[in-house]
Amino acid sequence: MPVSQRQIVRACKPESARHGGHFEALRMGATIFGPEGDPWLNLDHFRMAGPTFPPHRDAGFSAVTYILRDSRGGMANRDSRGDRSLIDPGGLHWTAAGRGIVHEEIPAEPGSLTEGFQIFIRQPVEQEGQPPAIAHVDAESVPVIALPTGGTVRILAGEYDGRSVPFATPSPIAMFDLLLDVGQEFLWTPPAAYQSLSLYLFAGALAEEGADAVGFAAPLLLVFARDSAPLRVTAGENGTRVLVMAGKPLNAPSVSNGPFVLSSPAALEEAVGRYRSGAMGALSPEWD
């Protein structure tokens, strides 16, 4: 099999999404991730060339933006806490919304195509009342591990081979941008608590073991049954790029209302009240 040890419960092609004339994405939502993908809520593999989404509010989950290192341009981020950040190609910006935040992201250079991932990850219920927390990692500060068999692991969250990102994630998870050349293998045993595992294959293919046949080809999301077994993938004839997502399931109730994902209708109502009262803050009318 192209992926050994863990059982695949879903292999799904992303849905195409467009917003206006400047944004298109391959979208993988909560239905695809399902309970096995907990705590992941959504993954957009986006290409964006101009301002698309107005300032918006979030609560109860993390909004993570990772700009692919071969993207032509970066992303400018601002939020109601006063943060102003440039997410350069290869960089990462993590907004743990907690009890609520207002933010906006646009291409740093309008007209220059920006490619990356927007990832939504549920926060633990006990963090619903906590203030938002921001982590920003420039491209040169993202840990990169060279694999013995060739290829690289860029650590976007959590730890691999004794190295980790310079911030604590809201819950125990790991995310890697994995690059493998033809025939190269990646073998990893996640921590035992990391029962959730999904892979987004976004370039190339994974090969059948012991054969030249192609097992899975991009773009494709693989969701695995909850388990603690190792993961092994082997790159196909054109190599592969994979986003690895592993973590401890939260097993928490989730009730959503657009940009709010919380544990109960009462918590949603409180969040709406905080936003309407201005407690989540606001952005200035124009970019600084």
Solvent accessible surface area in square Angstrom, and as a share of the most:
residue,aa,sasa,rsa
1,M,140,0.63
2,P,3,0.02
3,V,6,0.03
4,S,17,0.11
5,Q,111,0.49
6,R,7,0.03
7,Q,126,0.56
8,I,42,0.21
9,V,56,0.32
10,R,63,0.23
11,A,51,0.40
12,C,33,0.20
13,K,117,0.49
14,P,17,0.11
15,E,117,0.52
16,S,101,0.65
17,A,16,0.12
18,R,171,0.62
19,H,68,0.30
20,G,70,0.67
21,G,74,0.71
22,H,96,0.43
23,F,12,0.05
24,E,60,0.27
25,A,7,0.05
26,L,41,0.21
27,R,67,0.24
28,M,0,0.00
29,G,21,0.20
30,A,65,0.50
31,T,126,0.74
32,I,21,0.11
33,F,1,0.00
34,G,20,0.19
35,P,97,0.61
36,E,38,0.17
37,G,0,0.00
38,D,26,0.14
39,P,2,0.01
40,W,7,0.02
41,L,36,0.18
42,N,23,0.12
43,L,0,0.00
44,D,11,0.06
45,H,6,0.03
46,F,6,0.02
47,R,77,0.28
48,M,7,0.03
49,A,24,0.18
50,G,2,0.02
51,P,75,0.47
52,T,37,0.21
53,F,70,0.29
54,P,95,0.60
55,P,62,0.39
56,H,63,0.28
57,R,85,0.31
58,D,6,0.03
59,A,0,0.00
60,G,0,0.00
61,F,6,0.02
62,S,1,0.01
63,A,5,0.04
64,V,0,0.00
65,T,2,0.01
66,Y,0,0.00
67,I,0,0.00
68,L,4,0.02
69,R,80,0.29
70,D,98,0.51
71,S,13,0.08
72,R,194,0.71
73,G,6,0.06
74,G,7,0.07
75,M,4,0.02
76,A,21,0.16
77,N,2,0.01
78,R,7,0.03
79,D,3,0.02
80,S,28,0.18
81,R,129,0.47
82,G,53,0.51
83,D,33,0.17
84,R,95,0.35
85,S,20,0.13
86,L,99,0.49
87,I,0,0.00
88,D,37,0.19
89,P,44,0.28
90,G,0,0.00
91,G,0,0.00
92,L,2,0.01
93,H,1,0.01
94,W,5,0.02
95,T,4,0.02
96,A,8,0.06
97,A,1,0.01
98,G,1,0.01
99,R,107,0.39
100,G,5,0.05
101,I,1,0.00
102,V,11,0.07
103,H,8,0.04
104,E,15,0.07
105,E,28,0.12
106,I,23,0.12
107,P,1,0.01
108,A,39,0.31
109,E,112,0.50
110,P,101,0.63
111,G,65,0.63
112,S,26,0.17
113,L,56,0.28
114,T,0,0.00
115,E,33,0.15
116,G,0,0.00
117,F,0,0.00
118,Q,39,0.17
119,I,0,0.00
120,F,57,0.24
121,I,5,0.03
122,R,7,0.03
123,Q,7,0.03
124,P,12,0.08
125,V,55,0.32
126,E,131,0.59
127,Q,27,0.12
128,E,23,0.10
129,G,55,0.53
130,Q,88,0.39
131,P,80,0.50
132,P,22,0.14
133,A,58,0.45
134,I,40,0.20
135,A,18,0.14
136,H,64,0.28
137,V,5,0.03
138,D,57,0.30
139,A,21,0.16
140,E,145,0.65
141,S,60,0.39
142,V,6,0.04
143,P,8,0.05
144,V,64,0.37
145,I,16,0.08
146,A,82,0.63
147,L,17,0.08
148,P,137,0.86
149,T,82,0.48
150,G,22,0.21
151,G,17,0.16
152,T,37,0.22
153,V,0,0.00
154,R,16,0.06
155,I,0,0.00
156,L,0,0.00
157,A,0,0.00
158,G,16,0.15
159,E,86,0.39
160,Y,26,0.10
161,D,105,0.54
162,G,68,0.66
163,R,115,0.42
164,S,60,0.39
165,V,11,0.07
166,P,94,0.59
167,F,40,0.17
168,A,99,0.77
169,T,28,0.16
170,P,32,0.20
171,S,9,0.06
172,P,62,0.39
173,I,2,0.01
174,A,1,0.01
175,M,0,0.00
176,F,0,0.00
177,D,1,0.01
178,L,0,0.00
179,L,57,0.29
180,L,1,0.01
181,D,79,0.41
182,V,92,0.53
183,G,48,0.46
184,Q,33,0.15
185,E,65,0.29
186,F,2,0.01
187,L,101,0.50
188,W,21,0.07
189,T,87,0.51
190,P,4,0.03
191,P,67,0.42
192,A,76,0.59
193,A,49,0.38
194,Y,27,0.10
195,Q,57,0.25
196,S,1,0.00
197,L,0,0.00
198,S,1,0.01
199,L,1,0.01
200,Y,0,0.00
201,L,0,0.00
202,F,23,0.10
203,A,39,0.30
204,G,31,0.30
205,A,10,0.08
206,L,1,0.00
207,A,11,0.09
208,E,56,0.25
209,E,69,0.31
210,G,94,0.91
211,A,54,0.42
212,D,141,0.73
213,A,57,0.44
214,V,72,0.42
215,G,23,0.22
216,F,42,0.18
217,A,49,0.38
218,A,28,0.21
219,P,45,0.28
220,L,16,0.08
221,L,0,0.00
222,L,0,0.00
223,V,0,0.00
224,F,0,0.00
225,A,25,0.19
226,R,93,0.34
227,D,52,0.27
228,S,49,0.32
229,A,22,0.17
230,P,40,0.25
231,L,0,0.00
232,R,69,0.25
233,V,1,0.01
234,T,23,0.13
235,A,1,0.01
236,G,3,0.03
237,E,114,0.51
238,N,123,0.63
239,G,6,0.05
240,T,5,0.03
241,R,28,0.10
242,V,1,0.00
243,L,0,0.00
244,V,0,0.00
245,M,0,0.00
246,A,0,0.00
247,G,0,0.00
248,K,93,0.40
249,P,13,0.08
250,L,37,0.19
251,N,108,0.55
252,A,31,0.24
253,P,84,0.53
254,S,60,0.39
255,V,48,0.28
256,S,78,0.50
257,N,77,0.39
258,G,69,0.66
259,P,38,0.24
260,F,4,0.02
261,V,16,0.09
262,L,1,0.01
263,S,21,0.14
264,S,37,0.24
265,P,97,0.61
266,A,62,0.48
267,A,17,0.13
268,L,17,0.08
269,E,132,0.59
270,E,104,0.47
271,A,0,0.00
272,V,31,0.18
273,G,37,0.35
274,R,63,0.23
275,Y,80,0.30
276,R,194,0.71
277,S,89,0.57
278,G,46,0.44
279,A,74,0.57
280,M,11,0.05
281,G,31,0.30
282,A,81,0.63
283,L,28,0.14
284,S,47,0.30
285,P,128,0.81
286,E,128,0.57
287,W,79,0.28
288,D,143,0.74
